[in-house]
Amino acid sequence: MKKLKRWQQVMVILAVIAVVCAAVFGIYKLVVRTQMNEETKKRDSWTVETGELIRQTSDQRVNIYAAATDSQITAYQMLPREIEKESFTFYDEQVQERLAAALEELKAAREYTLEEPLAVWNPFSTGSNGLYLYFDYDGAAGVSYTIHVADSGIEDYTAQANTSGDGAMEFLMVGLVPGQVNEVTLQVLDSSGNVTDSFTFQITAPDTVSGYATLLESTDGTSQEALTDGGDMICCVSSDQIGRINALGQVTRENAADDAVMDRILEVNMDTDIAWKSPGILQISMGSIPLRS
């Protein structure tokens, strides 16, 4: 057998390396495409477990249910009547406005107090474990709350509610542990931040819709910057929509900018490292770089 010359050996080695790299890259693209298809596929069902149907609003076409989970306070769920239709989505401004109007009807139905607040699970259905609370308290400037569960591996969570501070306390409580009995302590604050009253109740949070783990490992970073209260959140609200969500979980606009048209994802580019958008068009790369206007 004739021995290959040195340059021929080098060429063979380079060819083998090229074939291996091409195969690895092809497998990588296949895995990424599979994951992207799973993450971006449209949700085919919005139905959730509910308690007993209490009443139906005629103007908003919204059903009011008792909450499906146990609670020491009265808690509700709200769902549009057409939720089982194939084309339905919560991320529609008209649907969100109807839910907001139904919520206003509940607020006006009677007086709510610290011990008997209006409680609604995820009234705008943009999350799965947010508890909306509303009550009046003369002289209240704010509310803080602490969430405790029996699991010793989960630390208590304390936060100050995002309220207007004008006596009408309205906020979306976050931090409840899915699938567990949560002991919640509400503390009413005066203008100096002093606690003037408190109330404790237990409520079982629904399981996560995603099925993801609720207890994750964390690593402290090096930043010394203090966290600040957030405002509206701009994020992907479906496989092809960007929306603005307020502190109560309501989608207030289906596009990220007040003076822009709705952006829709037309293409996910697997082969570039550039992400860009133009009016009506949004292109995203597989990288984790931010969008550039």
Secondary structure as UniProt FT lines:
FT   HELIX           6..40
FT   STRAND          53..57
FT   TURN            58..61
FT   STRAND          62..66
FT   STRAND          75..80
FT   TURN            81..84
FT   TURN            86..87
FT   HELIX           93..109
FT   STRAND          118..121
FT   TURN            123..124
FT   STRAND          131..136
FT   TURN            138..139
FT   STRAND          142..148
FT   TURN            152..153
FT   STRAND          157..160
FT   STRAND          168..173
FT   TURN            178..179
FT   STRAND          181..189
FT   TURN            191..192
FT   STRAND          195..204
FT   STRAND          233..238
FT   TURN            239..240
FT   STRAND          241..245
FT   TURN            247..248
FT   STRAND          251..253
FT   TURN            258..259
FT   STRAND          265..269
FT   STRAND          276..278
FT   TURN            279..280
FT   STRAND          281..285
//
